[in-house]
Amino acid sequence: MLKKILPTAFLVSCLLITSALAWTAPTGTPDDSDAFAPINVSGADQGKLGGLGIGVDGASLLRAFTGFIAGGVSGNYAVEKTNFQTAGLKAQVLGNFAADKYCKPDGTGCRTLDELGAGGGGGGTYVGVTTNSYTGARGGYAAANALCVAEVAGSNRVCTSADFANGLPPAGATGIGWYNGFNSGLNDSVNNYTANDCTSWNSAASNYTGSLWSSGPAYNTCNNARKFLCCKSGSTGGGGGGGVTSVATGNGLTGGPITTTGTVSVDASSLVTCGTAITGKVWWNGTKFVCGTDNAISGGAVTSVATGNGLTGGPITTTGTVSVTAPSCSGSTQKLLWNGTAFTCGTDNDTGSSSGDISSVTAGIGLAGGGTSGAVTLNLANPAKGCSTGMVMTSFDLSSGSPATCQIPVDTHSFSCVNKNTTVNGGSGSLNCDAGYLATGGGVQCVSPANDYVANSTPTATNGWSGSCRNRTTGALAADGFVNVSVRCCKLNL
């Protein structure tokens, strides 16, 4: 009986143990107890403490592991654009993007937006527009900047929207043009345009647009030719930096070259120790410091100042005073005078009754008047001596009343004359005198045919003679006739 009971009890025990190990029911509802709720397609917010990956090893499509946090409110941000890799981009954000600071890929050099805007990368000032107009296919941002450098003096790049905070472009045609919006991939769903600075100024396609300023921000398709707005980068702040890339140190200085930050100091090896005497001073000779004489303190090259006539106080070799040496004069007629070597007291001839040194004016031969005081006058004693018009005076006697001797002037000049003549065909001709000669006469002779006659023979306005012959029968100009023109030319021999 015992042998039958033991196998049966053992079998029941094994069934109980197996049943207990096969299933243990949860003690509560997920996720309040030991089981975690699954991620599902419901509209409820869900979270996962560990990393989440979708795709091969969680690396192909989406990866979100420890250290990555993303969030937002619907309508405020979105990540979009399926072809961002073909545009050479690592990521694309639709809408505004904000960050406390922007850093280099290695995590250094972090700057706020204000710090970036104060440097060369933004916050500049508007200078002008390019001379020429261009489509959006410029060869990239650098090539577009080069257009501004070449065509707009004082600018160094294409304007950005940050530059307009320092001053807007002028109204009108001079303030319309492309500028860098850096707004790659923003879509216009109405017109099916993509605003992306004409794919970084590399496209002239009509379905891409670039940022255009026209009294305000706008867009224009890249196939249109527009001028570029050109700006000059700011010179202070971080981010963009200035144009100086290195500071070298020359003679007498040390610390260079400085390419980032550093300190320039006087080279101690170039310094010298000079004596304490007044003549021992440190001087820079152009390449180094040396000891030398301080001529500015020791008096320079002048060693003595002497005093000449009318002066006193010299010679002065150190310090002293130069003064005028002059006597003290008294009385209304005594004045201080310079006699050429010294000051003396003398009569002032420009004052009172003794004014001037002329005491008498006497009239000579042919003159009348004069006197010994006051204002006197001299006149001709016989003013009637003269000649009539066209006559010249050859002699006269001022001491007597007899008239002057007059005669007709005799011209002693002579004339030189030449005769000039020429024969011309065509029924008419003219002949001028040479330069310097005057035409005093002339004539015309009909040479042939025999039945021609002289129709005209007159002086010309160009200092010559002209004439013509006509047919005696028809009265017409003798077009086939020969005419001889002569003129007499004369000049005055001076």
DAHUMO-V844686 format. One record per backbone hydrogen bond with DSSP energy under -0.5 kcal/mol. NH is the residue of the N-H (numbers start at 1). CO is the residue of the C=O. E is the energy in kcal/mol with one decimal. If there is no record, write none. Layout:
BEGIN
nh:NH co:CO e:E
nh:NH co:CO e:E
END
This chain:
BEGIN
nh:5 co:1 e:-1.4
nh:6 co:2 e:-1.8
nh:7 co:3 e:-0.9
nh:8 co:4 e:-1.0
nh:9 co:5 e:-2.1
nh:10 co:6 e:-2.1
nh:11 co:7 e:-2.0
nh:12 co:8 e:-1.8
nh:13 co:9 e:-2.0
nh:14 co:10 e:-2.2
nh:15 co:11 e:-2.1
nh:16 co:12 e:-2.1
nh:17 co:13 e:-2.4
nh:18 co:14 e:-2.7
nh:19 co:15 e:-2.4
nh:20 co:16 e:-2.1
nh:21 co:17 e:-1.9
nh:22 co:18 e:-1.4
nh:23 co:19 e:-0.8
nh:32 co:29 e:-2.5
nh:52 co:64 e:-3.0
nh:54 co:62 e:-2.3
nh:58 co:55 e:-1.6
nh:59 co:56 e:-2.0
nh:61 co:54 e:-1.4
nh:62 co:54 e:-1.4
nh:64 co:52 e:-2.6
nh:68 co:65 e:-1.9
nh:69 co:67 e:-0.5
nh:76 co:73 e:-2.3
nh:77 co:73 e:-0.7
nh:78 co:94 e:-0.9
nh:80 co:78 e:-0.5
nh:80 co:92 e:-0.7
nh:84 co:81 e:-0.8
nh:87 co:83 e:-0.9
nh:88 co:85 e:-1.7
nh:89 co:84 e:-2.2
nh:94 co:78 e:-1.8
nh:95 co:93 e:-0.6
nh:102 co:111 e:-3.0
nh:104 co:108 e:-2.9
nh:107 co:104 e:-2.3
nh:111 co:102 e:-2.2
nh:116 co:112 e:-2.3
nh:117 co:113 e:-2.3
nh:118 co:114 e:-1.2
nh:119 co:115 e:-0.5
nh:119 co:116 e:-0.9
nh:122 co:119 e:-1.3
nh:125 co:232 e:-2.2
nh:127 co:230 e:-2.8
nh:128 co:230 e:-1.6
nh:130 co:228 e:-1.7
nh:134 co:226 e:-3.6
nh:136 co:222 e:-2.5
nh:138 co:136 e:-1.5
nh:138 co:201 e:-1.5
nh:139 co:201 e:-1.2
nh:140 co:201 e:-2.6
nh:144 co:140 e:-1.8
nh:145 co:141 e:-2.4
nh:146 co:142 e:-1.9
nh:147 co:143 e:-1.1
nh:148 co:144 e:-1.2
nh:149 co:145 e:-1.9
nh:150 co:146 e:-2.1
nh:151 co:147 e:-2.1
nh:152 co:148 e:-2.6
nh:153 co:151 e:-0.6
nh:155 co:152 e:-1.8
nh:156 co:231 e:-2.3
nh:157 co:231 e:-1.2
nh:159 co:229 e:-2.5
nh:161 co:180 e:-1.0
nh:163 co:160 e:-1.0
nh:164 co:160 e:-0.7
nh:164 co:161 e:-0.6
nh:165 co:162 e:-1.2
nh:166 co:163 e:-1.9
nh:167 co:164 e:-0.9
nh:175 co:172 e:-1.8
nh:176 co:173 e:-1.3
nh:177 co:213 e:-1.6
nh:178 co:227 e:-2.9
nh:179 co:211 e:-1.9
nh:180 co:159 e:-3.0
nh:181 co:179 e:-0.7
nh:186 co:183 e:-1.7
nh:186 co:195 e:-1.5
nh:188 co:193 e:-3.1
nh:189 co:187 e:-0.8
nh:192 co:188 e:-1.7
nh:193 co:188 e:-1.2
nh:194 co:207 e:-1.6
nh:195 co:186 e:-3.3
nh:195 co:193 e:-0.5
nh:196 co:194 e:-0.8
nh:196 co:209 e:-1.8
nh:198 co:209 e:-2.0
nh:200 co:196 e:-2.1
nh:201 co:197 e:-3.9
nh:202 co:198 e:-2.7
nh:203 co:136 e:-0.7
nh:203 co:198 e:-1.7
nh:208 co:205 e:-1.0
nh:209 co:194 e:-2.3
nh:210 co:220 e:-2.3
nh:212 co:218 e:-2.6
nh:213 co:177 e:-2.8
nh:214 co:212 e:-0.6
nh:214 co:216 e:-2.7
nh:215 co:175 e:-0.5
nh:218 co:212 e:-1.8
nh:220 co:210 e:-1.6
nh:222 co:205 e:-0.8
nh:222 co:208 e:-2.6
nh:224 co:221 e:-1.7
nh:226 co:134 e:-3.3
nh:226 co:224 e:-0.6
nh:229 co:178 e:-2.7
nh:230 co:128 e:-3.3
nh:231 co:157 e:-2.4
nh:232 co:125 e:-2.6
nh:234 co:119 e:-0.9
nh:234 co:122 e:-0.6
nh:236 co:118 e:-0.7
nh:240 co:238 e:-1.6
nh:247 co:258 e:-2.1
nh:248 co:246 e:-0.5
nh:253 co:250 e:-1.9
nh:254 co:265 e:-2.7
nh:257 co:247 e:-0.6
nh:258 co:247 e:-2.6
nh:259 co:257 e:-0.6
nh:265 co:254 e:-2.5
nh:267 co:252 e:-2.3
nh:268 co:266 e:-0.6
nh:270 co:267 e:-1.7
nh:271 co:268 e:-1.1
nh:274 co:272 e:-0.6
nh:280 co:277 e:-1.7
nh:281 co:279 e:-0.9
nh:281 co:292 e:-2.5
nh:283 co:290 e:-3.7
nh:285 co:283 e:-0.6
nh:285 co:288 e:-2.5
nh:289 co:270 e:-0.8
nh:290 co:283 e:-3.5
nh:292 co:281 e:-2.6
nh:295 co:293 e:-1.4
nh:297 co:294 e:-1.0
nh:298 co:294 e:-2.0
nh:299 co:295 e:-0.8
nh:300 co:295 e:-1.5
nh:302 co:299 e:-0.6
nh:305 co:316 e:-2.3
nh:311 co:308 e:-1.9
nh:312 co:323 e:-2.7
nh:315 co:305 e:-0.6
nh:316 co:305 e:-2.9
nh:317 co:315 e:-0.5
nh:323 co:312 e:-2.7
nh:325 co:310 e:-3.1
nh:326 co:324 e:-0.7
nh:329 co:327 e:-0.6
nh:334 co:331 e:-0.7
nh:335 co:333 e:-0.6
nh:335 co:346 e:-3.0
nh:337 co:335 e:-0.6
nh:337 co:344 e:-3.6
nh:339 co:337 e:-0.6
nh:339 co:342 e:-2.5
nh:343 co:325 e:-0.6
nh:344 co:337 e:-3.3
nh:346 co:335 e:-2.1
nh:348 co:333 e:-1.9
nh:349 co:347 e:-1.1
nh:351 co:348 e:-1.6
nh:354 co:351 e:-0.6
nh:355 co:352 e:-1.1
nh:356 co:349 e:-2.2
nh:359 co:357 e:-0.5
nh:361 co:371 e:-3.7
nh:363 co:369 e:-0.7
nh:367 co:364 e:-1.8
nh:368 co:379 e:-3.0
nh:370 co:377 e:-2.1
nh:371 co:361 e:-2.6
nh:376 co:374 e:-0.6
nh:379 co:368 e:-2.8
nh:381 co:366 e:-3.7
nh:385 co:382 e:-1.3
nh:391 co:388 e:-1.9
nh:392 co:407 e:-2.6
nh:394 co:405 e:-3.3
nh:395 co:405 e:-1.2
nh:400 co:397 e:-1.0
nh:405 co:395 e:-2.9
nh:406 co:404 e:-0.5
nh:407 co:392 e:-1.9
nh:409 co:390 e:-0.7
nh:411 co:409 e:-0.5
nh:412 co:410 e:-0.7
nh:414 co:493 e:-0.7
nh:416 co:491 e:-2.8
nh:418 co:489 e:-3.1
nh:420 co:487 e:-3.0
nh:422 co:485 e:-2.4
nh:424 co:483 e:-2.9
nh:426 co:481 e:-2.1
nh:427 co:481 e:-1.5
nh:429 co:467 e:-2.2
nh:431 co:465 e:-2.7
nh:433 co:463 e:-2.7
nh:437 co:434 e:-1.9
nh:438 co:490 e:-3.2
nh:440 co:438 e:-0.6
nh:440 co:488 e:-2.7
nh:441 co:488 e:-0.9
nh:443 co:486 e:-2.2
nh:445 co:484 e:-2.4
nh:447 co:445 e:-0.7
nh:447 co:482 e:-2.3
nh:448 co:482 e:-1.1
nh:452 co:449 e:-1.5
nh:453 co:470 e:-2.4
nh:455 co:453 e:-0.5
nh:455 co:468 e:-2.5
nh:456 co:468 e:-1.5
nh:458 co:466 e:-2.4
nh:460 co:464 e:-2.3
nh:463 co:460 e:-1.0
nh:464 co:460 e:-0.5
nh:465 co:431 e:-2.8
nh:466 co:458 e:-2.7
nh:467 co:429 e:-2.2
nh:468 co:456 e:-1.7
nh:469 co:427 e:-3.0
nh:470 co:453 e:-2.4
nh:471 co:476 e:-3.2
nh:472 co:451 e:-1.6
nh:475 co:471 e:-2.3
nh:478 co:469 e:-2.3
nh:479 co:477 e:-2.2
nh:481 co:478 e:-1.6
nh:482 co:448 e:-2.3
nh:483 co:424 e:-3.1
nh:484 co:445 e:-3.1
nh:485 co:422 e:-3.2
nh:485 co:483 e:-0.6
nh:486 co:443 e:-2.6
nh:487 co:420 e:-3.0
nh:488 co:441 e:-2.8
nh:489 co:418 e:-3.3
nh:489 co:487 e:-0.5
nh:490 co:438 e:-2.4
nh:491 co:416 e:-2.3
nh:493 co:414 e:-3.5
nh:494 co:492 e:-0.8
END
